Amino acid sequence: MKRAVFLDRDGVINRKAPQGLYITRWEEFQFLPGVAEAIALLNKANFSVFAVTNQRCVAKGLLTVNELESIHKRMCQELAAGGGMITEVYYCPHETHTTCSCRKPAPGMLLTAARAHEIDLTESWMIGDSDSDTEAGRKAGCKTVRISNGDDEPGNGDADILARSLLDAAHQVLAFES
């Protein structure tokens, strides 16, 4: 069985859109500092890295599945060019009021990845910037990291580790695992 790190997208890999708006074009996608380096560090420590992201902008009709997948393909290519490999991107395209097993805080995306890639979730981590991210990780059986999104100070929430960025989170996860 493999171990993995699951990353939320908006607020962890890239800068979030302003409240009420969505990233709908590649030109709006801005990587946060140190993301490729952080993913490369996790890869070198034999973690498979996955992105797991709620993308209700699809249900709202703001972009198509093909457009979203094009953004994710470009994101993975850019990260790989910087030394960090994302194994696969999982996303929930549903609206918030829809009952589905994939929308975080439900653990569906993590469980699907675990089945498809033979991942031991108890040896894995979920890194996110919201309560729904850490809750999904806990429900799946993962350890969790909460990244401050700038609006709150680390110390909020009940994650196993609190961090200021993905790079900080990667260093703390690797220290915890050593």
C-alpha positions in Angstrom: 0.0 0.0 0.0 1.2 3.5 -0.8 0.9 6.7 1.2 -0.4 9.9 -0.2 -0.9 13.6 0.4 -4.2 15.1 -0.7 -4.2 18.8 -1.5 -7.1 21.1 -1.7 -6.7 23.3 -4.8 -7.9 26.9 -4.1 -6.0 28.4 -1.2 -3.4 25.7 -1.1 -2.1 25.3 -4.6 -3.3 28.5 -6.1 -4.6 31.9 -4.9 -8.3 31.8 -4.2 -10.7 33.9 -6.3 -12.4 36.8 -4.4 -15.4 35.8 -2.3 -18.3 34.7 -4.5 -16.1 34.4 -7.6 -14.4 31.4 -9.2 -11.3 30.5 -11.2 -12.8 29.9 -14.7 -9.8 30.5 -17.0 -6.1 29.6 -16.9 -5.3 33.3 -16.9 -6.9 33.7 -13.5 -4.9 30.8 -12.0 -2.0 32.0 -9.8 0.2 29.5 -8.1 1.0 30.3 -4.4 4.7 30.6 -3.5 6.7 27.4 -3.0 4.0 25.1 -4.2 6.1 23.2 -6.8 8.9 22.9 -4.3 6.6 21.6 -1.6 5.1 18.9 -3.9 8.6 17.9 -5.1 9.6 17.4 -1.4 6.6 15.2 -0.8 7.3 13.3 -4.0 10.9 12.7 -3.0 9.7 11.3 0.3 7.6 8.7 -1.6 4.2 10.3 -1.2 1.8 10.2 -4.1 0.2 13.7 -4.4 -3.4 14.2 -5.4 -5.5 17.4 -5.7 -9.1 17.1 -4.4 -11.2 20.1 -5.0 -14.8 21.2 -4.8 -15.6 23.0 -8.1 -19.3 24.0 -8.0 -18.6 26.5 -10.7 -19.3 23.6 -13.1 -22.8 23.2 -11.6 -23.3 26.9 -11.8 -22.5 26.8 -15.6 -19.5 29.1 -15.3 -17.3 26.6 -17.1 -17.6 23.2 -18.6 -16.0 20.0 -17.4 -13.6 20.1 -20.4 -12.6 23.7 -19.5 -12.0 22.7 -15.8 -10.0 19.6 -16.9 -7.9 21.8 -19.2 -7.1 24.1 -16.3 -6.1 21.1 -14.2 -4.0 19.6 -17.0 -2.1 22.9 -17.4 -1.7 23.1 -13.6 -0.2 19.7 -13.5 2.2 20.4 -16.4 3.4 23.7 -14.8 4.0 21.9 -11.5 5.8 19.0 -13.1 8.1 21.6 -14.9 8.9 22.9 -11.5 9.7 19.4 -10.1 6.4 18.6 -8.4 4.2 15.8 -9.7 0.5 15.5 -9.0 -0.7 11.9 -9.7 -4.3 12.8 -10.4 -6.8 15.5 -9.8 -10.2 14.7 -8.4 -13.0 17.2 -8.3 -16.6 17.5 -7.2 -18.6 19.5 -9.9 -21.8 19.5 -7.8 -23.7 22.4 -6.2 -23.6 22.8 -2.4 -27.2 21.7 -1.8 -26.8 18.5 -3.8 -26.3 15.3 -1.9 -23.2 13.5 -3.2 -20.4 11.5 -1.7 -17.6 13.6 -3.4 -18.2 17.1 -2.1 -15.9 17.9 0.9 -16.5 17.5 3.8 -17.6 14.1 2.5 -14.5 11.9 2.0 -15.6 10.5 -1.4 -12.7 11.9 -3.5 -10.1 10.6 -1.1 -11.8 7.1 -0.9 -12.0 6.9 -4.7 -8.3 7.8 -5.0 -7.4 5.3 -2.3 -9.2 2.4 -4.1 -7.8 3.4 -7.5 -4.2 3.8 -6.4 -3.9 1.3 -3.5 -3.4 4.0 -0.8 -3.3 3.4 2.9 -5.3 6.3 4.2 -4.1 5.9 7.8 -0.6 6.7 6.5 -1.7 9.6 4.4 -2.4 13.3 4.9 -5.1 15.8 3.8 -3.8 19.4 3.5 -6.4 22.2 3.1 -7.3 25.7 4.2 -10.9 25.0 5.4 -12.8 23.0 8.0 -14.4 21.0 5.2 -10.9 20.0 4.0 -9.7 18.8 7.4 -13.1 17.1 8.1 -12.9 15.2 4.8 -9.4 14.0 5.7 -10.5 12.9 9.2 -13.5 11.1 7.8 -11.2 9.2 5.4 -8.9 8.3 8.2 -6.0 10.6 7.2 -3.9 12.9 9.3 -4.7 16.6 8.6 -2.9 19.9 8.0 -4.8 23.2 8.1 -3.2 26.1 6.2 -4.0 29.6 7.3 -5.7 31.4 4.4 -4.6 34.8 5.7 -8.0 35.5 7.2 -7.2 33.5 10.3 -4.2 32.6 12.3 -2.8 29.1 12.5 -4.3 27.6 15.7 -7.9 27.6 14.4 -9.5 24.3 13.7 -8.7 20.8 14.9 -6.0 19.7 12.4 -3.1 17.6 13.4 -0.7 20.3 12.1 -1.2 24.0 11.5 0.9 25.7 8.7 1.2 29.0 7.0 1.8 27.7 3.4 2.0 24.4 1.5 5.8 24.5 1.8 5.6 25.0 5.6 3.0 22.1 5.7 5.3 19.8 3.6 8.3 20.5 5.9 6.1 19.8 9.0 4.6 16.6 7.5 8.1 15.3 6.7 9.4 16.1 10.2 6.4 14.4 11.7 7.0 11.3 9.5 10.8 11.1 10.3 
